[in-house]
């Protein structure tokens, strides 16, 4: 069902455009697992806070969908995230100050739907690669 793939891609585009009203609708009351940071959030409010923090740290960050697979009630997107860390990034281990460095991090985003609604998503990305590129880790 291509509608699910369109939904998943629409979510990425809403984030790219910082369209938080649309992002809220896309996530609804689903659960979001951000594997790079080891956090799980349920409901649009907490998910939006996390995504807005990424946008605050990298206002120019954009995700480019490079591949998509849909099977049954699941969609997997391959995404290339690119942006410049010009703002602080708050993490569980402390705040990473702005570095002005550009990052390019590949990711996979798995979306699981139930009854045509997003139920769960899992965002896999290599946080160490991100941190190395922005100069926060060696």
C-alpha atoms as a printed R data frame, in Angstrom:
    type eleno elety resid chain resno      x      y      z
1   ATOM     1    CA   UNK     A     1  0.000  0.000  0.000
2   ATOM     2    CA   UNK     A     2  1.866  3.062 -1.260
3   ATOM     3    CA   UNK     A     3 -0.141  5.248  1.124
4   ATOM     4    CA   UNK     A     4  2.039  4.070  4.012
5   ATOM     5    CA   UNK     A     5  5.236  4.941  2.145
6   ATOM     6    CA   UNK     A     6  3.790  8.356  1.307
7   ATOM     7    CA   UNK     A     7  2.948  8.842  4.977
8   ATOM     8    CA   UNK     A     8  6.477  7.926  6.078
9   ATOM     9    CA   UNK     A     9  8.072 10.202  3.471
10  ATOM    10    CA   UNK     A    10  5.672 12.984  4.436
11  ATOM    11    CA   UNK     A    11  6.871 12.763  8.005
12  ATOM    12    CA   UNK     A    12 10.481 13.336  6.882
13  ATOM    13    CA   UNK     A    13  9.423 16.276  4.713
14  ATOM    14    CA   UNK     A    14  7.433 17.829  7.575
15  ATOM    15    CA   UNK     A    15 10.578 17.632  9.746
16  ATOM    16    CA   UNK     A    16 12.708 19.116  6.950
17  ATOM    17    CA   UNK     A    17 10.341 22.085  6.693
18  ATOM    18    CA   UNK     A    18  9.979 22.412 10.491
19  ATOM    19    CA   UNK     A    19  6.222 22.028 10.000
20  ATOM    20    CA   UNK     A    20  5.525 21.011 13.584
21  ATOM    21    CA   UNK     A    21  1.738 20.880 13.173
22  ATOM    22    CA   UNK     A    22  2.088 18.339 10.373
23  ATOM    23    CA   UNK     A    23  4.801 16.460 12.287
24  ATOM    24    CA   UNK     A    24  2.471 16.218 15.286
25  ATOM    25    CA   UNK     A    25 -0.268 14.733 13.078
26  ATOM    26    CA   UNK     A    26  2.109 12.237 11.452
27  ATOM    27    CA   UNK     A    27  3.365 10.891 14.794
28  ATOM    28    CA   UNK     A    28  0.029 11.024 16.611
29  ATOM    29    CA   UNK     A    29  0.174  8.870 19.740
30  ATOM    30    CA   UNK     A    30  2.765  6.474 18.341
31  ATOM    31    CA   UNK     A    31  5.956  5.398 20.074
32  ATOM    32    CA   UNK     A    32  9.272  6.686 18.694
33  ATOM    33    CA   UNK     A    33 12.523  4.853 19.411
34  ATOM    34    CA   UNK     A    34 15.673  6.826 18.650
35  ATOM    35    CA   UNK     A    35 18.309  4.112 18.714
36  ATOM    36    CA   UNK     A    36 21.261  6.486 18.291
37  ATOM    37    CA   UNK     A    37 20.447  8.119 21.628
38  ATOM    38    CA   UNK     A    38 18.747  5.118 23.270
39  ATOM    39    CA   UNK     A    39 15.561  7.046 24.030
40  ATOM    40    CA   UNK     A    40 11.960  5.975 23.546
41  ATOM    41    CA   UNK     A    41  9.140  8.494 23.524
42  ATOM    42    CA   UNK     A    42  5.388  8.074 23.252
43  ATOM    43    CA   UNK     A    43  2.998 10.683 21.936
44  ATOM    44    CA   UNK     A    44  3.487 13.635 19.650
45  ATOM    45    CA   UNK     A    45  4.445 16.080 22.425
46  ATOM    46    CA   UNK     A    46  7.612 14.341 23.644
47  ATOM    47    CA   UNK     A    47  8.570 13.322 20.084
48  ATOM    48    CA   UNK     A    48  8.241 16.913 18.871
49  ATOM    49    CA   UNK     A    49 10.456 18.149 21.708
50  ATOM    50    CA   UNK     A    50 13.190 15.728 20.660
51  ATOM    51    CA   UNK     A    51 12.911 16.610 16.965
52  ATOM    52    CA   UNK     A    52 12.819 20.341 17.692
53  ATOM    53    CA   UNK     A    53 16.018 19.972 19.733
54  ATOM    54    CA   UNK     A    54 17.737 18.414 16.692
55  ATOM    55    CA   UNK     A    55 16.477 21.311 14.529
56  ATOM    56    CA   UNK     A    56 17.689 23.869 17.101
57  ATOM    57    CA   UNK     A    57 21.163 22.303 17.020
58  ATOM    58    CA   UNK     A    58 21.172 22.112 13.207
59  ATOM    59    CA   UNK     A    59 18.615 24.529 11.719
60  ATOM    60    CA   UNK     A    60 19.631 23.522  8.186
61  ATOM    61    CA   UNK     A    61 19.395 19.761  8.790
62  ATOM    62    CA   UNK     A    62 17.531 17.863  6.082
63  ATOM    63    CA   UNK     A    63 16.797 14.235  5.529
64  ATOM    64    CA   UNK     A    64 16.975 12.927  1.980
65  ATOM    65    CA   UNK     A    65 15.154  9.652  1.390
66  ATOM    66    CA   UNK     A    66 17.501  7.465 -0.666
67  ATOM    67    CA   UNK     A    67 15.465  4.267 -0.578
68  ATOM    68    CA   UNK     A    68 12.099  2.927  0.521
69  ATOM    69    CA   UNK     A    69 10.663 -0.527  1.061
70  ATOM    70    CA   UNK     A    70  7.097 -1.317  2.054
71  ATOM    71    CA   UNK     A    71  5.926 -4.744  3.126
72  ATOM    72    CA   UNK     A    72  2.557 -5.295  4.771
73  ATOM    73    CA   UNK     A    73  2.204 -2.855  7.646
74  ATOM    74    CA   UNK     A    74  5.873 -1.774  7.631
75  ATOM    75    CA   UNK     A    75  7.839  0.857  5.764
76  ATOM    76    CA   UNK     A    76 11.603  1.224  5.882
77  ATOM    77    CA   UNK     A    77 13.237  4.403  4.638
78  ATOM    78    CA   UNK     A    78 16.931  4.866  4.059
79  ATOM    79    CA   UNK     A    79 17.780  8.476  4.823
80  ATOM    80    CA   UNK     A    80 20.855 10.678  4.563
81  ATOM    81    CA   UNK     A    81 20.775 13.377  7.242
82  ATOM    82    CA   UNK     A    82 22.891 16.446  6.463
83  ATOM    83    CA   UNK     A    83 23.261 19.651  8.440
84  ATOM    84    CA   UNK     A    84 25.593 22.020 10.236
85  ATOM    85    CA   UNK     A    85 25.690 22.085 14.022
86  ATOM    86    CA   UNK     A    86 25.345 25.810 14.681
87  ATOM    87    CA   UNK     A    87 23.380 25.432 17.916
88  ATOM    88    CA   UNK     A    88 23.799 23.569 21.177
89  ATOM    89    CA   UNK     A    89 22.667 19.953 21.340
90  ATOM    90    CA   UNK     A    90 21.397 18.793 24.733
91  ATOM    91    CA   UNK     A    91 22.088 15.127 25.440
92  ATOM    92    CA   UNK     A    92 21.660 12.870 28.467
93  ATOM    93    CA   UNK     A    93 25.430 13.162 29.006
94  ATOM    94    CA   UNK     A    94 25.505 16.968 28.797
95  ATOM    95    CA   UNK     A    95 25.287 19.746 26.240
96  ATOM    96    CA   UNK     A    96 27.384 19.709 23.087
97  ATOM    97    CA   UNK     A    97 28.245 23.298 22.215
98  ATOM    98    CA   UNK     A    98 27.822 24.536 18.657
99  ATOM    99    CA   UNK     A    99 30.800 23.541 16.531
100 ATOM   100    CA   UNK     A   100 29.908 25.033 13.158
101 ATOM   101    CA   UNK     A   101 30.831 21.708 11.583
102 ATOM   102    CA   UNK     A   102 28.804 19.898  8.972
103 ATOM   103    CA   UNK     A   103 27.688 16.302  9.380
104 ATOM   104    CA   UNK     A   104 26.378 13.704  6.969
105 ATOM   105    CA   UNK     A   105 24.909 10.666  8.713
106 ATOM   106    CA   UNK     A   106 23.127  7.725  7.057
107 ATOM   107    CA   UNK     A   107 20.107  6.288  8.827
108 ATOM   108    CA   UNK     A   108 17.312  3.777  8.555
109 ATOM   109    CA   UNK     A   109 13.827  4.618  9.797
110 ATOM   110    CA   UNK     A   110 11.367  1.764 10.350
111 ATOM   111    CA   UNK     A   111  7.669  2.609 10.571
112 ATOM   112    CA   UNK     A   112  5.074  0.116 11.843
113 ATOM   113    CA   UNK     A   113  1.411  0.826 11.158
114 ATOM   114    CA   UNK     A   114 -1.747 -0.623 12.668
115 ATOM   115    CA   UNK     A   115 -5.069  0.032 10.972
116 ATOM   116    CA   UNK     A   116 -3.416  2.565  8.676
117 ATOM   117    CA   UNK     A   117 -2.108  4.624 11.630
118 ATOM   118    CA   UNK     A   118  1.516  4.925 12.724
119 ATOM   119    CA   UNK     A   119  1.939  2.802 15.846
120 ATOM   120    CA   UNK     A   120  5.712  2.703 16.270
121 ATOM   121    CA   UNK     A   121  8.862  3.961 14.624
122 ATOM   122    CA   UNK     A   122 12.501  3.041 15.100
123 ATOM   123    CA   UNK     A   123 15.178  5.468 13.931
124 ATOM   124    CA   UNK     A   124 18.587  3.830 13.539
125 ATOM   125    CA   UNK     A   125 21.617  6.070 13.071
126 ATOM   126    CA   UNK     A   126 25.246  6.018 14.115
127 ATOM   127    CA   UNK     A   127 25.572  8.602 16.879
128 ATOM   128    CA   UNK     A   128 29.349  8.110 17.094
129 ATOM   129    CA   UNK     A   129 29.718  9.035 13.414
130 ATOM   130    CA   UNK     A   130 27.614 12.131 14.016
131 ATOM   131    CA   UNK     A   131 29.672 13.141 17.077
132 ATOM   132    CA   UNK     A   132 32.965 12.614 15.236
133 ATOM   133    CA   UNK     A   133 31.855 14.733 12.307
134 ATOM   134    CA   UNK     A   134 30.818 17.659 14.488
135 ATOM   135    CA   UNK     A   135 34.038 17.390 16.501
136 ATOM   136    CA   UNK     A   136 32.471 16.224 19.764
137 ATOM   137    CA   UNK     A   137 34.199 12.800 19.778
138 ATOM   138    CA   UNK     A   138 37.329 11.243 18.361
